[in-house]
Amino acid sequence: MAKLPPPEELVKINYSTPVKGWMDVPNEFRPGTFSYPGKPDILKYLGFPNPREWSPVDPDWKLPPDWREIIMKGFRERLDKYRSFKVFMDICVRCGACADKCHFYIGSGDPKNMPVLRAELLRSVYRGEFTVAGKILSKMAGARKLEEDVVKEWFMYFYQCTECRRCSLFCPYGIDTAEITMMARELLSLVGCNINWILEPAANCNRTGNHLGIQPHAYKDMMDFLCEDIETITGIHIEPPVNKKGAEILFITPSGDIFADPGIYTYMGYIMLFHELGLDYTWSTYASEGGNFGLFTSDVMMKKLNGKMYAEAKRLGVKWILGGECGHMWRVINQYMDTMNGPADFLETPVSPITGTRFDAAAGTKMLHIAEFTADLIKHGKLKLDPSRNANLRTTFHDSCNPARGMGLFEEPRYVLKNVCENFVDMPEETIREQTFCCGGGAGLNNEEFMEMRMRGGLPRGSAVKYVQEKNQVNTLVTICAIDRATLPPLCDYWAPGVQVAGLHELVANALVMEGEQERTMDMRQEPLPGFEDAEEEE
Amino acid sequence: MAAFYSFMAVLALVFIAAIGAGSVGMYTVFGVAVPYIALLIFLAGFIYRIVYWAKSPVPFSIATTGGQQKSLPWIKNSPWDNPYNVSGTVIRMILEVVTFRSLFRNTKIDLRTDSVKVVYGSAKFLWLFALIFHMAFFTILIRHMRLFLEPVPGCIKMIEFLDSILQIGIPTLYQTDLLILVGLAFLLLRRIVDAKVNYISLAQDYFPLFLLLGIAISGIYMRYFIKADVISIKELTMGLLSFKPKLPEKPLETTFFVHLFLVSCLFAYFPFSKLMHLAGVFLSPTRNLPNNTRRQHYTNPWNDPAIKPHSYAAYEDDFREKMIEAGLPVEKEA
């Protein structure tokens, strides 16, 4: 693992442009700026081409002998399948409005991280191989042939894009780099250039139902363990229903939250909330993953993994599905799920059994976001909340890229947050809502070996957190994404030390007054609640 | 270098027309043949490009949402930035095409290394000058319709009147003639001066700017300096339009042929260039689709029903004993 330079070193970013044109600047695979390649056994399990041991720093990437034909054929096929791809290859005017919108460009100063140049990496080959003018004028017209170095460059920069779509918001034609990155990653995958951090979770998810490869009995164990903690905190013993047939609602959330701090507190929050409501629901071990690393692999893998949600809903005979806090999971649910695996005619439009609210926004997919569900409960006064239990927290809210720019879920989580915690302040407007910045580790790049680039990409978010930390004494960054809960703690430690990261339903659980609970003296993290700090010390 | 070559290319086009029509006197070639060919290339190329795009489906509805979704009735949604229906999407598209709404969002970052802060400034100049250029170009295009219509419709006269409302000089100055130069000059200078934009610029980014500048300057020169004979020009244009092309008796000025040749080049070049953003913006799936795919079904024509998830049965077969041991319900007993 590469050594991470301190923030004051990393922030010395050189935005000046190289003397050489970008096509003549060679790739440099420096530790900390690339992810490790997919392991051969994982590729074999998934049936992906060209499984082998290799490293991006090797001169020979062991591409298949006909790699050029494979990629060109794949390129042509994708142009025929996606109008977006064709249009985005043709209409960019290189106005540069997107340039400083990318967190990786802001944090690295590398011009190939400007969204426009990232796309040009692909566009140049499109021109050089598919257009007459490009073939004649070549470099003058920004065209080039597909060479092995181009493939290496693609691997470098399309795995330095988190598909956050911030650039697409500012583009006058809506050119979406996420779309281009998806195409490029599929092309790379055709010749066996993948990253392990994406493929292994995808493989795990296929077999065990979740990214982490947690098998059903272990999942149940972990859940029991969290329930013990809930009992310690609240005095209430809960046995959450798992794989229960005939329940009204199936609940699906990312597996990251059952596994690691601080996600587990949000996970416990769900269990407590559903228990308090007396909800007729069930967890599933077969569909124990909300996230979908297929989104970062290929449309086929995305569809295959997503298909489990409806398959399980059908098997269990539920009426509708409730989805937990997650980022890219909600891009898939909102923009892909029904198209890929719907229509889900066997389900019903979600209706809250507590308030009777019919959620027409989810009438197609039959899948509701937990923030919508909880906001509706609070609006109808169905939850007894004691926000003073969160009085020690001064919070701000990180909009995750996908629910922001692939859905538009802004007010629901803020409404919930303001009702469970009185101290809330937003970060500067250029860094939140539709303009929100990535955590630096989205789209499958939240691995350890990529840490330097993650911290670079995390600079705009870190800077905004630091701003409210200094100005408003914010000490807690709340988010509704499991990947954020994994990526933001190191980001905050690095750019804004002293700020902790929490899930929305962790704070809901803190504030939730439950029937039959013991006097609460500690929060979900088993740290003393405000007013009980001394009691802790006396013990 | 790309800028220089583009400039030289446009200069070469000017000389071709100046020598071909002005010195050699190939009036029929430059006054009749070239415009017809250019128009044909434009129409065929434009249609070809649209058909080429339209042949590929839009498999997924991937709107970039720029505001609050419509969900709970008591939460105010952004109907234009995050449209959930057709009318909202149409308004979003109109605002995008007419007012360049996305470009209006533009910001500029500044990194303060000492305090480790990224700060955001307003950056509306690109939006402003791009809008000035496009609006001026569009108005000038409409004004030119007077050369193809007899009698000249009132709406065109009205536009001419408004465009010259400041009543400066004789012939009266059209404001758009100045504005188009201002717009083009800004876009060109920005490309040359701004290091980032310069770095990403290709020959095909400079070429249309120089070409348009050539067209604007030759047009301005004709109207205000040599005061070209508009009546003779209209004789030619009406002839072209009625497919009975006839060169006017009085020979036309060389500048006119330069102007006409550059315009012909623009038309012929258009469908094969980034200028097709004119049509492409209407086909951009992140803008022209509503964010309603959780509400209603959207069909992907190549969706493959054969792609199935790893089945529950296979999952249970894999883990049955462990599931039973953990007290989890199973479909089939071991």
Boltz contact constraints between the chains, C-beta under 6 A:
constraints:
  - contact:
      token1: [A, 11]
      token2: [B, 113]
      max_distance: 6.0
  - contact:
      token1: [A, 11]
      token2: [B, 116]
      max_distance: 6.0
  - contact:
      token1: [A, 12]
      token2: [B, 113]
      max_distance: 6.0
  - contact:
      token1: [A, 17]
      token2: [B, 195]
      max_distance: 6.0
  - contact:
      token1: [A, 17]
      token2: [B, 199]
      max_distance: 6.0
  - contact:
      token1: [A, 80]
      token2: [B, 56]
      max_distance: 6.0
  - contact:
      token1: [A, 83]
      token2: [B, 53]
      max_distance: 6.0
  - contact:
      token1: [A, 83]
      token2: [B, 56]
      max_distance: 6.0
  - contact:
      token1: [A, 83]
      token2: [B, 58]
      max_distance: 6.0
  - contact:
      token1: [A, 84]
      token2: [B, 285]
      max_distance: 6.0
  - contact:
      token1: [A, 86]
      token2: [B, 53]
      max_distance: 6.0
  - contact:
      token1: [A, 86]
      token2: [B, 56]
      max_distance: 6.0
  - contact:
      token1: [A, 87]
      token2: [B, 53]
      max_distance: 6.0
  - contact:
      token1: [A, 87]
      token2: [B, 280]
      max_distance: 6.0
  - contact:
      token1: [A, 87]
      token2: [B, 283]
      max_distance: 6.0
  - contact:
      token1: [A, 91]
      token2: [B, 276]
      max_distance: 6.0
  - contact:
      token1: [A, 91]
      token2: [B, 277]
      max_distance: 6.0
  - contact:
      token1: [A, 91]
      token2: [B, 280]
      max_distance: 6.0
  - contact:
      token1: [A, 93]
      token2: [B, 274]
      max_distance: 6.0
  - contact:
      token1: [A, 93]
      token2: [B, 277]
      max_distance: 6.0
  - contact:
      token1: [A, 94]
      token2: [B, 200]
      max_distance: 6.0
  - contact:
      token1: [A, 94]
      token2: [B, 205]
      max_distance: 6.0
  - contact:
      token1: [A, 96]
      token2: [B, 196]
      max_distance: 6.0
  - contact:
      token1: [A, 96]
      token2: [B, 197]
      max_distance: 6.0
  - contact:
      token1: [A, 97]
      token2: [B, 103]
      max_distance: 6.0
  - contact:
      token1: [A, 97]
      token2: [B, 106]
      max_distance: 6.0
  - contact:
      token1: [A, 99]
      token2: [B, 196]
      max_distance: 6.0
  - contact:
      token1: [A, 100]
      token2: [B, 109]
      max_distance: 6.0
  - contact:
      token1: [A, 106]
      token2: [B, 109]
      max_distance: 6.0
  - contact:
      token1: [A, 111]
      token2: [B, 199]
      max_distance: 6.0
  - contact:
      token1: [A, 116]
      token2: [B, 200]
      max_distance: 6.0
  - contact:
      token1: [A, 117]
      token2: [B, 200]
      max_distance: 6.0
  - contact:
      token1: [A, 140]
      token2: [B, 203]
      max_distance: 6.0
  - contact:
      token1: [A, 141]
      token2: [B, 203]
      max_distance: 6.0
  - contact:
      token1: [A, 141]
      token2: [B, 204]
      max_distance: 6.0
  - contact:
      token1: [A, 142]
      token2: [B, 202]
      max_distance: 6.0
  - contact:
      token1: [A, 165]
      token2: [B, 64]
      max_distance: 6.0
  - contact:
      token1: [A, 168]
      token2: [B, 64]
      max_distance: 6.0
  - contact:
      token1: [A, 168]
      token2: [B, 286]
      max_distance: 6.0
  - contact:
      token1: [A, 169]
      token2: [B, 64]
      max_distance: 6.0
  - contact:
      token1: [A, 169]
      token2: [B, 66]
      max_distance: 6.0
  - contact:
      token1: [A, 170]
      token2: [B, 102]
      max_distance: 6.0
  - contact:
      token1: [A, 170]
      token2: [B, 105]
      max_distance: 6.0
  - contact:
      token1: [A, 172]
      token2: [B, 100]
      max_distance: 6.0
  - contact:
      token1: [A, 172]
      token2: [B, 102]
      max_distance: 6.0
  - contact:
      token1: [A, 172]
      token2: [B, 103]
      max_distance: 6.0
  - contact:
      token1: [A, 173]
      token2: [B, 277]
      max_distance: 6.0
  - contact:
      token1: [A, 173]
      token2: [B, 281]
      max_distance: 6.0
  - contact:
      token1: [A, 173]
      token2: [B, 284]
      max_distance: 6.0
  - contact:
      token1: [A, 174]
      token2: [B, 64]
      max_distance: 6.0
  - contact:
      token1: [A, 174]
      token2: [B, 284]
      max_distance: 6.0
  - contact:
      token1: [A, 174]
      token2: [B, 286]
      max_distance: 6.0
  - contact:
      token1: [A, 174]
      token2: [B, 287]
      max_distance: 6.0
  - contact:
      token1: [A, 176]
      token2: [B, 286]
      max_distance: 6.0
  - contact:
      token1: [A, 206]
      token2: [B, 310]
      max_distance: 6.0
  - contact:
      token1: [A, 215]
      token2: [B, 319]
      max_distance: 6.0
  - contact:
      token1: [A, 216]
      token2: [B, 319]
      max_distance: 6.0
  - contact:
      token1: [A, 216]
      token2: [B, 323]
      max_distance: 6.0
  - contact:
      token1: [A, 216]
      token2: [B, 328]
      max_distance: 6.0
  - contact:
      token1: [A, 217]
      token2: [B, 322]
      max_distance: 6.0
  - contact:
      token1: [A, 217]
      token2: [B, 326]
      max_distance: 6.0
  - contact:
      token1: [A, 220]
      token2: [B, 326]
      max_distance: 6.0
  - contact:
      token1: [A, 242]
      token2: [B, 328]
      max_distance: 6.0
  - contact:
      token1: [A, 243]
      token2: [B, 328]
      max_distance: 6.0
  - contact:
      token1: [A, 243]
      token2: [B, 329]
      max_distance: 6.0
  - contact:
      token1: [A, 286]
      token2: [B, 312]
      max_distance: 6.0
  - contact:
      token1: [A, 286]
      token2: [B, 315]
      max_distance: 6.0
  - contact:
      token1: [A, 300]
      token2: [B, 307]
      max_distance: 6.0
  - contact:
      token1: [A, 303]
      token2: [B, 307]
      max_distance: 6.0
  - contact:
      token1: [A, 304]
      token2: [B, 307]
      max_distance: 6.0
  - contact:
      token1: [A, 304]
      token2: [B, 309]
      max_distance: 6.0
  - contact:
      token1: [A, 307]
      token2: [B, 309]
      max_distance: 6.0
  - contact:
      token1: [A, 308]
      token2: [B, 309]
      max_distance: 6.0
  - contact:
      token1: [A, 311]
      token2: [B, 309]
      max_distance: 6.0
  - contact:
      token1: [A, 315]
      token2: [B, 312]
      max_distance: 6.0
  - contact:
      token1: [A, 334]
      token2: [B, 294]
      max_distance: 6.0
  - contact:
      token1: [A, 335]
      token2: [B, 61]
      max_distance: 6.0
  - contact:
      token1: [A, 335]
      token2: [B, 62]
      max_distance: 6.0
  - contact:
      token1: [A, 335]
      token2: [B, 293]
      max_distance: 6.0
  - contact:
      token1: [A, 336]
      token2: [B, 60]
      max_distance: 6.0
  - contact:
      token1: [A, 338]
      token2: [B, 293]
      max_distance: 6.0
  - contact:
      token1: [A, 338]
      token2: [B, 297]
      max_distance: 6.0
  - contact:
      token1: [A, 339]
      token2: [B, 60]
      max_distance: 6.0
  - contact:
      token1: [A, 339]
      token2: [B, 298]
      max_distance: 6.0
  - contact:
      token1: [A, 339]
      token2: [B, 300]
      max_distance: 6.0
  - contact:
      token1: [A, 342]
      token2: [B, 297]
      max_distance: 6.0
  - contact:
      token1: [A, 343]
      token2: [B, 297]
      max_distance: 6.0
  - contact:
      token1: [A, 361]
      token2: [B, 71]
      max_distance: 6.0
  - contact:
      token1: [A, 362]
      token2: [B, 294]
      max_distance: 6.0
  - contact:
      token1: [A, 363]
      token2: [B, 295]
      max_distance: 6.0
  - contact:
      token1: [A, 364]
      token2: [B, 294]
      max_distance: 6.0
  - contact:
      token1: [A, 364]
      token2: [B, 295]
      max_distance: 6.0
  - contact:
      token1: [A, 364]
      token2: [B, 296]
      max_distance: 6.0
  - contact:
      token1: [A, 364]
      token2: [B, 297]
      max_distance: 6.0
  - contact:
      token1: [A, 365]
      token2: [B, 294]
      max_distance: 6.0
  - contact:
      token1: [A, 372]
      token2: [B, 71]
      max_distance: 6.0
  - contact:
      token1: [A, 405]
      token2: [B, 64]
      max_distance: 6.0
  - contact:
      token1: [A, 405]
      token2: [B, 65]
      max_distance: 6.0
  - contact:
      token1: [A, 407]
      token2: [B, 65]
      max_distance: 6.0
  - contact:
      token1: [A, 407]
      token2: [B, 69]
      max_distance: 6.0
  - contact:
      token1: [A, 408]
      token2: [B, 65]
      max_distance: 6.0
  - contact:
      token1: [A, 408]
      token2: [B, 67]
      max_distance: 6.0
  - contact:
      token1: [A, 408]
      token2: [B, 68]
      max_distance: 6.0
  - contact:
      token1: [A, 408]
      token2: [B, 69]
      max_distance: 6.0
  - contact:
      token1: [A, 408]
      token2: [B, 82]
      max_distance: 6.0
  - contact:
      token1: [A, 410]
      token2: [B, 68]
      max_distance: 6.0
  - contact:
      token1: [A, 411]
      token2: [B, 68]
      max_distance: 6.0
  - contact:
      token1: [A, 411]
      token2: [B, 75]
      max_distance: 6.0
  - contact:
      token1: [A, 430]
      token2: [B, 107]
      max_distance: 6.0
  - contact:
      token1: [A, 430]
      token2: [B, 120]
      max_distance: 6.0
  - contact:
      token1: [A, 434]
      token2: [B, 66]
      max_distance: 6.0
  - contact:
      token1: [A, 460]
      token2: [B, 118]
      max_distance: 6.0
  - contact:
      token1: [A, 463]
      token2: [B, 117]
      max_distance: 6.0
  - contact:
      token1: [A, 463]
      token2: [B, 118]
      max_distance: 6.0
